[in-house]
Amino acid sequence: MVIPRRKVIITLGKTPLKRLLPLLLGVLASLAVLLTWQQLTLNGQIHIEELIQQEPNAIQSQLSEELSIRMLTLR
């Protein structure tokens, strides 16, 4: 009879909150990781788009500079 009484005491000590707490913490941690990953992915895409937009401007300015140097040498 002592063993069943012991089991009752052990199960009474585990409230539903204590049972669900690890699960809730795991879900919250997973959600935080996923949101952080999504934000980093979006920031990476925005950075790549900015670099792609800057490249034609850099090429254009370089070509203009070279062309003006060549035109000055022809004069």
N, CA, C, O and CB atoms as a CASP TS submission, in Angstrom:
PFRMAT TS
TARGET T0000
AUTHOR 0000-0000-0000
METHOD Language model
MODEL 1
PARENT N/A
ATOM      1  N   MET     1       0.810  -1.213   0.000  1.00  0.00           N
ATOM      2  CA  MET     1       0.000   0.000   0.000  1.00  0.00           C
ATOM      3  C   MET     1       0.847   1.268   0.000  1.00  0.00           C
ATOM      4  O   MET     1       0.364   2.334  -0.384  1.00  0.00           O
ATOM      5  CB  MET     1      -0.918   0.003   1.197  1.00  0.00           C
ATOM      6  N   VAL     2       2.062   1.168   0.412  1.00  0.00           N
ATOM      7  CA  VAL     2       2.926   2.337   0.469  1.00  0.00           C
ATOM      8  C   VAL     2       3.269   2.809  -0.939  1.00  0.00           C
ATOM      9  O   VAL     2       3.334   4.015  -1.178  1.00  0.00           O
ATOM     10  CB  VAL     2       4.207   2.025   1.257  1.00  0.00           C
ATOM     11  N   ILE     3       3.486   1.901  -1.865  1.00  0.00           N
ATOM     12  CA  ILE     3       3.878   2.266  -3.224  1.00  0.00           C
ATOM     13  C   ILE     3       2.777   3.056  -3.934  1.00  0.00           C
ATOM     14  O   ILE     3       3.089   4.087  -4.529  1.00  0.00           O
ATOM     15  CB  ILE     3       4.222   1.012  -4.027  1.00  0.00           C
ATOM     16  N   PRO     4       1.513   2.636  -3.909  1.00  0.00           N
ATOM     17  CA  PRO     4       0.489   3.452  -4.570  1.00  0.00           C
ATOM     18  C   PRO     4       0.361   4.835  -3.955  1.00  0.00           C
ATOM     19  O   PRO     4       0.133   5.807  -4.675  1.00  0.00           O
ATOM     20  CB  PRO     4      -0.848   2.752  -4.515  1.00  0.00           C
ATOM     21  N   ARG     5       0.501   4.943  -2.659  1.00  0.00           N
ATOM     22  CA  ARG     5       0.411   6.239  -2.002  1.00  0.00           C
ATOM     23  C   ARG     5       1.556   7.135  -2.477  1.00  0.00           C
ATOM     24  O   ARG     5       1.365   8.333  -2.686  1.00  0.00           O
ATOM     25  CB  ARG     5       0.442   6.078  -0.460  1.00  0.00           C
ATOM     26  N   ARG     6       2.709   6.568  -2.641  1.00  0.00           N
ATOM     27  CA  ARG     6       3.853   7.320  -3.125  1.00  0.00           C
ATOM     28  C   ARG     6       3.598   7.844  -4.546  1.00  0.00           C
ATOM     29  O   ARG     6       3.942   8.985  -4.855  1.00  0.00           O
ATOM     30  CB  ARG     6       5.116   6.444  -3.093  1.00  0.00           C
ATOM     31  N   LYS     7       3.004   7.023  -5.398  1.00  0.00           N
ATOM     32  CA  LYS     7       2.695   7.439  -6.758  1.00  0.00           C
ATOM     33  C   LYS     7       1.677   8.581  -6.755  1.00  0.00           C
ATOM     34  O   LYS     7       1.768   9.498  -7.570  1.00  0.00           O
ATOM     35  CB  LYS     7       2.164   6.250  -7.571  1.00  0.00           C
ATOM     36  N   VAL     8       0.724   8.523  -5.851  1.00  0.00           N
ATOM     37  CA  VAL     8      -0.261   9.590  -5.758  1.00  0.00           C
ATOM     38  C   VAL     8       0.417  10.890  -5.370  1.00  0.00           C
ATOM     39  O   VAL     8       0.086  11.942  -5.916  1.00  0.00           O
ATOM     40  CB  VAL     8      -1.360   9.234  -4.747  1.00  0.00           C
ATOM     41  N   ILE     9       1.337  10.843  -4.461  1.00  0.00           N
ATOM     42  CA  ILE     9       2.050  12.049  -4.038  1.00  0.00           C
ATOM     43  C   ILE     9       2.888  12.591  -5.183  1.00  0.00           C
ATOM     44  O   ILE     9       2.932  13.803  -5.394  1.00  0.00           O
ATOM     45  CB  ILE     9       2.941  11.759  -2.814  1.00  0.00           C
ATOM     46  N   ILE    10       3.551  11.719  -5.923  1.00  0.00           N
ATOM     47  CA  ILE    10       4.384  12.156  -7.042  1.00  0.00           C
ATOM     48  C   ILE    10       3.515  12.786  -8.131  1.00  0.00           C
ATOM     49  O   ILE    10       3.873  13.836  -8.664  1.00  0.00           O
ATOM     50  CB  ILE    10       5.194  10.968  -7.616  1.00  0.00           C
ATOM     51  N   THR    11       2.391  12.173  -8.470  1.00  0.00           N
ATOM     52  CA  THR    11       1.550  12.733  -9.529  1.00  0.00           C
ATOM     53  C   THR    11       0.855  14.008  -9.083  1.00  0.00           C
ATOM     54  O   THR    11       0.559  14.867  -9.914  1.00  0.00           O
ATOM     55  CB  THR    11       0.516  11.715  -9.973  1.00  0.00           C
ATOM     56  N   LEU    12       0.588  14.152  -7.796  1.00  0.00           N
ATOM     57  CA  LEU    12      -0.017  15.391  -7.323  1.00  0.00           C
ATOM     58  C   LEU    12       0.984  16.532  -7.378  1.00  0.00           C
ATOM     59  O   LEU    12       0.598  17.689  -7.544  1.00  0.00           O
ATOM     60  CB  LEU    12      -0.548  15.222  -5.898  1.00  0.00           C
ATOM     61  N   GLY    13       2.267  16.218  -7.240  1.00  0.00           N
ATOM     62  CA  GLY    13       3.298  17.247  -7.296  1.00  0.00           C
ATOM     63  C   GLY    13       3.484  17.810  -8.702  1.00  0.00           C
ATOM     64  O   GLY    13       3.990  18.921  -8.857  1.00  0.00           O
ATOM     65  N   LYS    14       3.088  17.073  -9.711  1.00  0.00           N
ATOM     66  CA  LYS    14       3.219  17.539 -11.094  1.00  0.00           C
ATOM     67  C   LYS    14       1.906  18.187 -11.521  1.00  0.00           C
ATOM     68  O   LYS    14       0.967  17.498 -11.919  1.00  0.00           O
ATOM     69  CB  LYS    14       3.598  16.363 -12.055  1.00  0.00           C
ATOM     70  N   THR    15       1.848  19.456 -11.440  1.00  0.00           N
ATOM     71  CA  THR    15       0.664  20.167 -11.885  1.00  0.00           C
ATOM     72  C   THR    15       0.693  20.259 -13.404  1.00  0.00           C
ATOM     73  O   THR    15       1.750  20.074 -14.008  1.00  0.00           O
ATOM     74  CB  THR    15       0.582  21.576 -11.243  1.00  0.00           C
ATOM     75  N   PRO    16      -0.427  20.536 -14.025  1.00  0.00           N
ATOM     76  CA  PRO    16      -0.446  20.652 -15.486  1.00  0.00           C
ATOM     77  C   PRO    16       0.536  21.704 -16.011  1.00  0.00           C
ATOM     78  O   PRO    16       1.096  21.546 -17.096  1.00  0.00           O
ATOM     79  CB  PRO    16      -1.849  20.990 -15.955  1.00  0.00           C
ATOM     80  N   LEU    17       0.741  22.769 -15.246  1.00  0.00           N
ATOM     81  CA  LEU    17       1.689  23.799 -15.673  1.00  0.00           C
ATOM     82  C   LEU    17       3.111  23.254 -15.699  1.00  0.00           C
ATOM     83  O   LEU    17       3.878  23.552 -16.615  1.00  0.00           O
ATOM     84  CB  LEU    17       1.611  25.018 -14.747  1.00  0.00           C
ATOM     85  N   LYS    18       3.459  22.463 -14.704  1.00  0.00           N
ATOM     86  CA  LYS    18       4.806  21.891 -14.657  1.00  0.00           C
ATOM     87  C   LYS    18       5.013  20.892 -15.785  1.00  0.00           C
ATOM     88  O   LYS    18       6.133  20.725 -16.267  1.00  0.00           O
ATOM     89  CB  LYS    18       5.056  21.215 -13.306  1.00  0.00           C
ATOM     90  N   ARG    19       3.951  20.231 -16.208  1.00  0.00           N
ATOM     91  CA  ARG    19       4.068  19.289 -17.316  1.00  0.00           C
ATOM     92  C   ARG    19       4.167  20.013 -18.649  1.00  0.00           C
ATOM     93  O   ARG    19       4.888  19.572 -19.544  1.00  0.00           O
ATOM     94  CB  ARG    19       2.881  18.336 -17.329  1.00  0.00           C
ATOM     95  N   LEU    20       3.455  21.109 -18.787  1.00  0.00           N
ATOM     96  CA  LEU    20       3.429  21.829 -20.063  1.00  0.00           C
ATOM     97  C   LEU    20       4.531  22.862 -20.207  1.00  0.00           C
ATOM     98  O   LEU    20       4.791  23.332 -21.315  1.00  0.00           O
ATOM     99  CB  LEU    20       2.110  22.502 -20.232  1.00  0.00           C
ATOM    100  N   LEU    21       5.180  23.223 -19.118  1.00  0.00           N
ATOM    101  CA  LEU    21       6.200  24.258 -19.168  1.00  0.00           C
ATOM    102  C   LEU    21       7.339  23.935 -20.135  1.00  0.00           C
ATOM    103  O   LEU    21       7.705  24.808 -20.921  1.00  0.00           O
ATOM    104  CB  LEU    21       6.757  24.478 -17.795  1.00  0.00           C
ATOM    105  N   PRO    22       7.915  22.742 -20.124  1.00  0.00           N
ATOM    106  CA  PRO    22       8.975  22.453 -21.107  1.00  0.00           C
ATOM    107  C   PRO    22       8.473  22.532 -22.551  1.00  0.00           C
ATOM    108  O   PRO    22       9.187  23.002 -23.437  1.00  0.00           O
ATOM    109  CB  PRO    22       9.560  21.066 -20.849  1.00  0.00           C
ATOM    110  N   LEU    23       7.262  22.078 -22.777  1.00  0.00           N
ATOM    111  CA  LEU    23       6.690  22.149 -24.117  1.00  0.00           C
ATOM    112  C   LEU    23       6.485  23.596 -24.547  1.00  0.00           C
ATOM    113  O   LEU    23       6.803  23.960 -25.679  1.00  0.00           O
ATOM    114  CB  LEU    23       5.363  21.391 -24.172  1.00  0.00           C
ATOM    115  N   LEU    24       5.961  24.413 -23.655  1.00  0.00           N
ATOM    116  CA  LEU    24       5.754  25.828 -23.981  1.00  0.00           C
ATOM    117  C   LEU    24       7.077  26.540 -24.231  1.00  0.00           C
ATOM    118  O   LEU    24       7.184  27.340 -25.162  1.00  0.00           O
ATOM    119  CB  LEU    24       4.994  26.527 -22.855  1.00  0.00           C
ATOM    120  N   LEU    25       8.078  26.259 -23.414  1.00  0.00           N
ATOM    121  CA  LEU    25       9.388  26.873 -23.613  1.00  0.00           C
ATOM    122  C   LEU    25      10.008  26.424 -24.928  1.00  0.00           C
ATOM    123  O   LEU    25      10.635  27.227 -25.620  1.00  0.00           O
ATOM    124  CB  LEU    25      10.319  26.532 -22.449  1.00  0.00           C
ATOM    125  N   GLY    26       9.845  25.169 -25.279  1.00  0.00           N
ATOM    126  CA  GLY    26      10.351  24.667 -26.554  1.00  0.00           C
ATOM    127  C   GLY    26       9.670  25.323 -27.740  1.00  0.00           C
ATOM    128  O   GLY    26      10.321  25.674 -28.724  1.00  0.00           O
ATOM    129  N   VAL    27       8.361  25.489 -27.644  1.00  0.00           N
ATOM    130  CA  VAL    27       7.620  26.141 -28.727  1.00  0.00           C
ATOM    131  C   VAL    27       8.037  27.603 -28.855  1.00  0.00           C
ATOM    132  O   VAL    27       8.223  28.096 -29.967  1.00  0.00           O
ATOM    133  CB  VAL    27       6.101  26.039 -28.482  1.00  0.00           C
ATOM    134  N   LEU    28       8.184  28.296 -27.735  1.00  0.00           N
ATOM    135  CA  LEU    28       8.614  29.696 -27.771  1.00  0.00           C
ATOM    136  C   LEU    28      10.028  29.839 -28.323  1.00  0.00           C
ATOM    137  O   LEU    28      10.301  30.752 -29.103  1.00  0.00           O
ATOM    138  CB  LEU    28       8.542  30.305 -26.374  1.00  0.00           C
ATOM    139  N   ALA    29      10.916  28.954 -27.928  1.00  0.00           N
ATOM    140  CA  ALA    29      12.290  29.013 -28.446  1.00  0.00           C
ATOM    141  C   ALA    29      12.316  28.746 -29.947  1.00  0.00           C
ATOM    142  O   ALA    29      13.027  29.422 -30.691  1.00  0.00           O
ATOM    143  CB  ALA    29      13.190  27.997 -27.713  1.00  0.00           C
ATOM    144  N   SER    30      11.543  27.765 -30.389  1.00  0.00           N
ATOM    145  CA  SER    30      11.474  27.458 -31.823  1.00  0.00           C
ATOM    146  C   SER    30      10.903  28.624 -32.605  1.00  0.00           C
ATOM    147  O   SER    30      11.385  28.943 -33.692  1.00  0.00           O
ATOM    148  CB  SER    30      10.629  26.207 -32.067  1.00  0.00           C
ATOM    149  N   LEU    31       9.891  29.256 -32.067  1.00  0.00           N
ATOM    150  CA  LEU    31       9.284  30.414 -32.730  1.00  0.00           C
ATOM    151  C   LEU    31      10.275  31.575 -32.816  1.00  0.00           C
ATOM    152  O   LEU    31      10.363  32.252 -33.840  1.00  0.00           O
ATOM    153  CB  LEU    31       8.011  30.859 -31.979  1.00  0.00           C
ATOM    154  N   ALA    32      11.010  31.794 -31.746  1.00  0.00           N
ATOM    155  CA  ALA    32      12.015  32.871 -31.753  1.00  0.00           C
ATOM    156  C   ALA    32      13.094  32.597 -32.792  1.00  0.00           C
ATOM    157  O   ALA    32      13.522  33.510 -33.498  1.00  0.00           O
ATOM    158  CB  ALA    32      12.655  33.027 -30.357  1.00  0.00           C
ATOM    159  N   VAL    33      13.536  31.347 -32.891  1.00  0.00           N
ATOM    160  CA  VAL    33      14.565  30.986 -33.876  1.00  0.00           C
ATOM    161  C   VAL    33      14.039  31.180 -35.288  1.00  0.00           C
ATOM    162  O   VAL    33      14.739  31.722 -36.142  1.00  0.00           O
ATOM    163  CB  VAL    33      15.026  29.527 -33.678  1.00  0.00           C
ATOM    164  N   LEU    34      12.811  30.742 -35.540  1.00  0.00           N
ATOM    165  CA  LEU    34      12.238  30.881 -36.882  1.00  0.00           C
ATOM    166  C   LEU    34      12.052  32.346 -37.270  1.00  0.00           C
ATOM    167  O   LEU    34      12.317  32.721 -38.412  1.00  0.00           O
ATOM    168  CB  LEU    34      10.900  30.153 -36.960  1.00  0.00           C
ATOM    169  N   LEU    35      11.605  33.164 -36.344  1.00  0.00           N
ATOM    170  CA  LEU    35      11.421  34.588 -36.643  1.00  0.00           C
ATOM    171  C   LEU    35      12.762  35.277 -36.888  1.00  0.00           C
ATOM    172  O   LEU    35      12.876  36.129 -37.770  1.00  0.00           O
ATOM    173  CB  LEU    35      10.675  35.283 -35.495  1.00  0.00           C
ATOM    174  N   THR    36      13.764  34.910 -36.110  1.00  0.00           N
ATOM    175  CA  THR    36      15.096  35.479 -36.308  1.00  0.00           C
ATOM    176  C   THR    36      15.665  35.056 -37.653  1.00  0.00           C
ATOM    177  O   THR    36      16.262  35.865 -38.363  1.00  0.00           O
ATOM    178  CB  THR    36      16.040  35.052 -35.175  1.00  0.00           C
ATOM    179  N   TRP    37      15.483  33.805 -37.999  1.00  0.00           N
ATOM    180  CA  TRP    37      15.971  33.289 -39.286  1.00  0.00           C
ATOM    181  C   TRP    37      15.286  34.002 -40.442  1.00  0.00           C
ATOM    182  O   TRP    37      15.934  34.366 -41.423  1.00  0.00           O
ATOM    183  CB  TRP    37      15.737  31.767 -39.389  1.00  0.00           C
ATOM    184  N   GLN    38      13.972  34.204 -40.328  1.00  0.00           N
ATOM    185  CA  GLN    38      13.232  34.897 -41.379  1.00  0.00           C
ATOM    186  C   GLN    38      13.736  36.334 -41.521  1.00  0.00           C
ATOM    187  O   GLN    38      13.909  36.821 -42.638  1.00  0.00           O
ATOM    188  CB  GLN    38      11.717  34.884 -41.075  1.00  0.00           C
ATOM    189  N   GLN    39      13.969  37.005 -40.411  1.00  0.00           N
ATOM    190  CA  GLN    39      14.454  38.387 -40.454  1.00  0.00           C
ATOM    191  C   GLN    39      15.838  38.458 -41.090  1.00  0.00           C
ATOM    192  O   GLN    39      16.102  39.353 -41.893  1.00  0.00           O
ATOM    193  CB  GLN    39      14.492  38.988 -39.039  1.00  0.00           C
ATOM    194  N   LEU    40      16.714  37.537 -40.747  1.00  0.00           N
ATOM    195  CA  LEU    40      18.049  37.511 -41.339  1.00  0.00           C
ATOM    196  C   LEU    40      17.988  37.219 -42.835  1.00  0.00           C
ATOM    197  O   LEU    40      18.757  37.789 -43.609  1.00  0.00           O
ATOM    198  CB  LEU    40      18.920  36.469 -40.637  1.00  0.00           C
ATOM    199  N   THR    41      17.086  36.344 -43.245  1.00  0.00           N
ATOM    200  CA  THR    41      16.923  36.039 -44.668  1.00  0.00           C
ATOM    201  C   THR    41      16.441  37.267 -45.419  1.00  0.00           C
ATOM    202  O   THR    41      16.950  37.571 -46.498  1.00  0.00           O
ATOM    203  CB  THR    41      15.940  34.873 -44.868  1.00  0.00           C
ATOM    204  N   LEU    42      15.472  37.973 -44.868  1.00  0.00           N
ATOM    205  CA  LEU    42      14.968  39.188 -45.516  1.00  0.00           C
ATOM    206  C   LEU    42      16.045  40.260 -45.593  1.00  0.00           C
ATOM    207  O   LEU    42      16.177  40.933 -46.615  1.00  0.00           O
ATOM    208  CB  LEU    42      13.750  39.727 -44.765  1.00  0.00           C
ATOM    209  N   ASN    43      16.816  40.424 -44.522  1.00  0.00           N
ATOM    210  CA  ASN    43      17.897  41.408 -44.539  1.00  0.00           C
ATOM    211  C   ASN    43      18.942  41.052 -45.586  1.00  0.00           C
ATOM    212  O   ASN    43      19.479  41.937 -46.252  1.00  0.00           O
ATOM    213  CB  ASN    43      18.551  41.510 -43.158  1.00  0.00           C
ATOM    214  N   GLY    44      19.234  39.767 -45.739  1.00  0.00           N
ATOM    215  CA  GLY    44      20.179  39.330 -46.759  1.00  0.00           C
ATOM    216  C   GLY    44      19.678  39.627 -48.157  1.00  0.00           C
ATOM    217  O   GLY    44      20.443  40.081 -49.009  1.00  0.00           O
ATOM    218  N   GLN    45      18.400  39.376 -48.403  1.00  0.00           N
ATOM    219  CA  GLN    45      17.817  39.653 -49.720  1.00  0.00           C
ATOM    220  C   GLN    45      17.835  41.144 -50.023  1.00  0.00           C
ATOM    221  O   GLN    45      18.146  41.551 -51.142  1.00  0.00           O
ATOM    222  CB  GLN    45      16.381  39.121 -49.793  1.00  0.00           C
ATOM    223  N   ILE    46      17.505  41.951 -49.032  1.00  0.00           N
ATOM    224  CA  ILE    46      17.513  43.409 -49.231  1.00  0.00           C
ATOM    225  C   ILE    46      18.930  43.886 -49.525  1.00  0.00           C
ATOM    226  O   ILE    46      19.130  44.744 -50.385  1.00  0.00           O
ATOM    227  CB  ILE    46      16.946  44.142 -47.983  1.00  0.00           C
ATOM    228  N   HIS    47      19.912  43.337 -48.818  1.00  0.00           N
ATOM    229  CA  HIS    47      21.308  43.724 -49.031  1.00  0.00           C
ATOM    230  C   HIS    47      21.756  43.362 -50.453  1.00  0.00           C
ATOM    231  O   HIS    47      22.427  44.154 -51.114  1.00  0.00           O
ATOM    232  CB  HIS    47      22.225  43.040 -47.989  1.00  0.00           C
ATOM    233  N   ILE    48      21.388  42.179 -50.914  1.00  0.00           N
ATOM    234  CA  ILE    48      21.749  41.756 -52.276  1.00  0.00           C
ATOM    235  C   ILE    48      21.081  42.650 -53.313  1.00  0.00           C
ATOM    236  O   ILE    48      21.715  43.028 -54.298  1.00  0.00           O
ATOM    237  CB  ILE    48      21.348  40.284 -52.512  1.00  0.00           C
ATOM    238  N   GLU    49      19.815  42.995 -53.108  1.00  0.00           N
ATOM    239  CA  GLU    49      19.123  43.876 -54.044  1.00  0.00           C
ATOM    240  C   GLU    49      19.782  45.256 -54.103  1.00  0.00           C
ATOM    241  O   GLU    49      19.900  45.847 -55.177  1.00  0.00           O
ATOM    242  CB  GLU    49      17.651  44.015 -53.648  1.00  0.00           C
ATOM    243  N   GLU    50      20.208  45.761 -52.952  1.00  0.00           N
ATOM    244  CA  GLU    50      20.891  47.057 -52.930  1.00  0.00           C
ATOM    245  C   GLU    50      22.215  46.995 -53.689  1.00  0.00           C
ATOM    246  O   GLU    50      22.561  47.919 -54.425  1.00  0.00           O
ATOM    247  CB  GLU    50      21.135  47.509 -51.481  1.00  0.00           C
ATOM    248  N   LEU    51      22.951  45.901 -53.505  1.00  0.00           N
ATOM    249  CA  LEU    51      24.212  45.744 -54.225  1.00  0.00           C
ATOM    250  C   LEU    51      23.981  45.648 -55.732  1.00  0.00           C
ATOM    251  O   LEU    51      24.750  46.204 -56.515  1.00  0.00           O
ATOM    252  CB  LEU    51      24.955  44.502 -53.728  1.00  0.00           C
ATOM    253  N   ILE    52      22.942  44.958 -56.130  1.00  0.00           N
ATOM    254  CA  ILE    52      22.626  44.826 -57.558  1.00  0.00           C
ATOM    255  C   ILE    52      22.250  46.185 -58.138  1.00  0.00           C
ATOM    256  O   ILE    52      22.606  46.484 -59.278  1.00  0.00           O
ATOM    257  CB  ILE    52      21.475  43.809 -57.776  1.00  0.00           C
ATOM    258  N   GLN    53      21.546  47.005 -57.386  1.00  0.00           N
ATOM    259  CA  GLN    53      21.171  48.334 -57.877  1.00  0.00           C
ATOM    260  C   GLN    53      22.371  49.273 -57.927  1.00  0.00           C
ATOM    261  O   GLN    53      22.418  50.159 -58.779  1.00  0.00           O
ATOM    262  CB  GLN    53      20.081  48.935 -56.995  1.00  0.00           C
ATOM    263  N   GLN    54      23.331  49.099 -57.039  1.00  0.00           N
ATOM    264  CA  GLN    54      24.505  49.975 -57.014  1.00  0.00           C
ATOM    265  C   GLN    54      25.501  49.637 -58.119  1.00  0.00           C
ATOM    266  O   GLN    54      26.239  50.513 -58.570  1.00  0.00           O
ATOM    267  CB  GLN    54      25.193  49.885 -55.663  1.00  0.00           C
ATOM    268  N   GLU    55      25.534  48.408 -58.551  1.00  0.00           N
ATOM    269  CA  GLU    55      26.521  47.979 -59.541  1.00  0.00           C
ATOM    270  C   GLU    55      26.381  48.718 -60.881  1.00  0.00           C
ATOM    271  O   GLU    55      27.394  49.177 -61.408  1.00  0.00           O
ATOM    272  CB  GLU    55      26.396  46.485 -59.768  1.00  0.00           C
ATOM    273  N   PRO    56      25.179  48.855 -61.456  1.00  0.00           N
ATOM    274  CA  PRO    56      25.083  49.607 -62.720  1.00  0.00           C
ATOM    275  C   PRO    56      25.531  51.060 -62.570  1.00  0.00           C
ATOM    276  O   PRO    56      26.138  51.614 -63.486  1.00  0.00           O
ATOM    277  CB  PRO    56      23.651  49.570 -63.242  1.00  0.00           C
ATOM    278  N   ASN    57      25.245  51.671 -61.447  1.00  0.00           N
ATOM    279  CA  ASN    57      25.676  53.058 -61.222  1.00  0.00           C
ATOM    280  C   ASN    57      27.198  53.154 -61.185  1.00  0.00           C
ATOM    281  O   ASN    57      27.783  54.091 -61.729  1.00  0.00           O
ATOM    282  CB  ASN    57      25.080  53.604 -59.907  1.00  0.00           C
ATOM    283  N   ALA    58      27.830  52.185 -60.545  1.00  0.00           N
ATOM    284  CA  ALA    58      29.294  52.184 -60.470  1.00  0.00           C
ATOM    285  C   ALA    58      29.895  51.973 -61.854  1.00  0.00           C
ATOM    286  O   ALA    58      30.882  52.618 -62.209  1.00  0.00           O
ATOM    287  CB  ALA    58      29.790  51.091 -59.499  1.00  0.00           C
ATOM    288  N   ILE    59      29.309  51.080 -62.631  1.00  0.00           N
ATOM    289  CA  ILE    59      29.799  50.832 -63.991  1.00  0.00           C
ATOM    290  C   ILE    59      29.613  52.065 -64.861  1.00  0.00           C
ATOM    291  O   ILE    59      30.499  52.432 -65.633  1.00  0.00           O
ATOM    292  CB  ILE    59      29.076  49.629 -64.619  1.00  0.00           C
ATOM    293  N   GLN    60      28.462  52.696 -64.731  1.00  0.00           N
ATOM    294  CA  GLN    60      28.188  53.894 -65.530  1.00  0.00           C
ATOM    295  C   GLN    60      29.171  55.017 -65.191  1.00  0.00           C
ATOM    296  O   GLN    60      29.686  55.680 -66.092  1.00  0.00           O
ATOM    297  CB  GLN    60      26.741  54.370 -65.301  1.00  0.00           C
ATOM    298  N   SER    61      29.429  55.230 -63.924  1.00  0.00           N
ATOM    299  CA  SER    61      30.361  56.299 -63.556  1.00  0.00           C
ATOM    300  C   SER    61      31.784  55.970 -64.016  1.00  0.00           C
ATOM    301  O   SER    61      32.523  56.863 -64.430  1.00  0.00           O
ATOM    302  CB  SER    61      30.336  56.529 -62.034  1.00  0.00           C
ATOM    303  N   GLN    62      32.161  54.718 -63.946  1.00  0.00           N
ATOM    304  CA  GLN    62      33.496  54.325 -64.398  1.00  0.00           C
ATOM    305  C   GLN    62      33.622  54.518 -65.913  1.00  0.00           C
ATOM    306  O   GLN    62      34.635  55.030 -66.392  1.00  0.00           O
ATOM    307  CB  GLN    62      33.787  52.851 -64.015  1.00  0.00           C
ATOM    308  N   LEU    63      32.603  54.112 -66.661  1.00  0.00           N
ATOM    309  CA  LEU    63      32.634  54.296 -68.114  1.00  0.00           C
ATOM    310  C   LEU    63      32.637  55.772 -68.493  1.00  0.00           C
ATOM    311  O   LEU    63      33.332  56.171 -69.428  1.00  0.00           O
ATOM    312  CB  LEU    63      31.441  53.598 -68.761  1.00  0.00           C
ATOM    313  N   SER    64      31.877  56.572 -67.784  1.00  0.00           N
ATOM    314  CA  SER    64      31.857  58.010 -68.062  1.00  0.00           C
ATOM    315  C   SER    64      33.222  58.627 -67.805  1.00  0.00           C
ATOM    316  O   SER    64      33.680  59.470 -68.577  1.00  0.00           O
ATOM    317  CB  SER    64      30.794  58.711 -67.209  1.00  0.00           C
ATOM    318  N   GLU    65      33.860  58.222 -66.746  1.00  0.00           N
ATOM    319  CA  GLU    65      35.188  58.741 -66.422  1.00  0.00           C
ATOM    320  C   GLU    65      36.202  58.337 -67.491  1.00  0.00           C
ATOM    321  O   GLU    65      36.992  59.165 -67.944  1.00  0.00           O
ATOM    322  CB  GLU    65      35.641  58.235 -65.040  1.00  0.00           C
ATOM    323  N   GLU    66      36.181  57.088 -67.888  1.00  0.00           N
ATOM    324  CA  GLU    66      37.111  56.631 -68.917  1.00  0.00           C
ATOM    325  C   GLU    66      36.843  57.318 -70.258  1.00  0.00           C
ATOM    326  O   GLU    66      37.776  57.671 -70.980  1.00  0.00           O
ATOM    327  CB  GLU    66      37.015  55.112 -69.078  1.00  0.00           C
ATOM    328  N   LEU    67      35.592  57.499 -70.576  1.00  0.00           N
ATOM    329  CA  LEU    67      35.232  58.146 -71.829  1.00  0.00           C
ATOM    330  C   LEU    67      35.663  59.608 -71.825  1.00  0.00           C
ATOM    331  O   LEU    67      36.151  60.111 -72.837  1.00  0.00           O
ATOM    332  CB  LEU    67      33.727  58.038 -72.073  1.00  0.00           C
ATOM    333  N   SER    68      35.489  60.283 -70.713  1.00  0.00           N
ATOM    334  CA  SER    68      35.905  61.686 -70.650  1.00  0.00           C
ATOM    335  C   SER    68      37.429  61.807 -70.739  1.00  0.00           C
ATOM    336  O   SER    68      37.943  62.751 -71.339  1.00  0.00           O
ATOM    337  CB  SER    68      35.396  62.340 -69.350  1.00  0.00           C
ATOM    338  N   ILE    69      38.141  60.862 -70.148  1.00  0.00           N
ATOM    339  CA  ILE    69      39.608  60.879 -70.259  1.00  0.00           C
ATOM    340  C   ILE    69      40.025  60.675 -71.709  1.00  0.00           C
ATOM    341  O   ILE    69      40.935  61.355 -72.184  1.00  0.00           O
ATOM    342  CB  ILE    69      40.243  59.787 -69.360  1.00  0.00           C
ATOM    343  N   ARG    70      39.390  59.768 -72.412  1.00  0.00           N
ATOM    344  CA  ARG    70      39.719  59.530 -73.819  1.00  0.00           C
ATOM    345  C   ARG    70      39.371  60.725 -74.689  1.00  0.00           C
ATOM    346  O   ARG    70      40.096  61.046 -75.630  1.00  0.00           O
ATOM    347  CB  ARG    70      38.993  58.297 -74.329  1.00  0.00           C
ATOM    348  N   MET    71      38.263  61.383 -74.375  1.00  0.00           N
ATOM    349  CA  MET    71      37.864  62.551 -75.162  1.00  0.00           C
ATOM    350  C   MET    71      38.867  63.688 -74.946  1.00  0.00           C
ATOM    351  O   MET    71      39.191  64.417 -75.883  1.00  0.00           O
ATOM    352  CB  MET    71      36.427  63.009 -74.779  1.00  0.00           C
ATOM    353  N   LEU    72      39.357  63.838 -73.716  1.00  0.00           N
ATOM    354  CA  LEU    72      40.329  64.887 -73.442  1.00  0.00           C
ATOM    355  C   LEU    72      41.654  64.615 -74.155  1.00  0.00           C
ATOM    356  O   LEU    72      42.325  65.545 -74.602  1.00  0.00           O
ATOM    357  CB  LEU    72      40.557  65.015 -71.936  1.00  0.00           C
ATOM    358  N   THR    73      42.022  63.359 -74.256  1.00  0.00           N
ATOM    359  CA  THR    73      43.268  63.056 -74.953  1.00  0.00           C
ATOM    360  C   THR    73      43.161  63.279 -76.456  1.00  0.00           C
ATOM    361  O   THR    73      44.167  63.534 -77.117  1.00  0.00           O
ATOM    362  CB  THR    73      43.678  61.627 -74.681  1.00  0.00           C
ATOM    363  N   LEU    74      41.962  63.187 -76.995  1.00  0.00           N
ATOM    364  CA  LEU    74      41.768  63.414 -78.438  1.00  0.00           C
ATOM    365  C   LEU    74      41.809  64.903 -78.781  1.00  0.00           C
ATOM    366  O   LEU    74      42.046  65.253 -79.937  1.00  0.00           O
ATOM    367  CB  LEU    74      40.430  62.811 -78.898  1.00  0.00           C
ATOM    368  N   ARG    75      41.592  65.755 -77.841  1.00  0.00           N
ATOM    369  CA  ARG    75      41.539  67.187 -78.142  1.00  0.00           C
ATOM    370  C   ARG    75      42.879  67.754 -78.292  1.00  0.00           C
ATOM    371  O   ARG    75      43.019  68.950 -78.547  1.00  0.00           O
ATOM    372  CB  ARG    75      40.809  67.934 -77.097  1.00  0.00           C
TER
END
